[in-house]
């Protein structure tokens, strides 16, 4: 299985690196970071770059695509090279997936019409503009389209995908390899659990 992860300016690093780590451990799976042209692409914190090793045209038919989100997503919606690649690659994929606001890019490519989909809580409201049926679940599977909520949910999405595309035992083995056994120190990781004050503080961080 060949996975392609497109990078664009001001993507969120964990959106890409979380699924990459899960899927790159799977036997027989390879992952390629792609971009408009090969070279480093800087994340939305401005302090980390990941090197794309191929241009879009070099990876036209991956088996899986994982589209990350990030602060740069809204600008990327107007990037027809990126959106066009997603649209054309989807015609050949076994699975088309996104993390966080990356689902808006799937929507811009016309892939979410009539489908259930999720995203980061701060942008879920924009999904309706793409024709999607927005839900607040952490991972949503609708046919071959798999969307994940914000950032860390990409790891859950990738394990879900691996369990369906390979088998449960492989997914469980990878989960153990990466020791993914969340036990956060605070119970504040979901918008439904947050007070108004905490929501505002989190929104200020995003701004």
Secondary structure, DSSP 8 states (H G I E B T S, - for coil): -EEEEE--TTB-HHHHHHHHHHHHTSTT-EEEEEESSSEEEEBTTSS-EEEE-EEGGG-S--SEEEE---TTHHHHTT-HHHHHHHHHHHTT-SEEEEETTHHHHHHHTT--TT-EE---TTTGGGGGGGT-EE---SEEEETTEEEE-STTHHHHHHHHHHHHHT-HHHHHHHHHHTT-----SSS--SGGG--HHHHHHHHHHH-
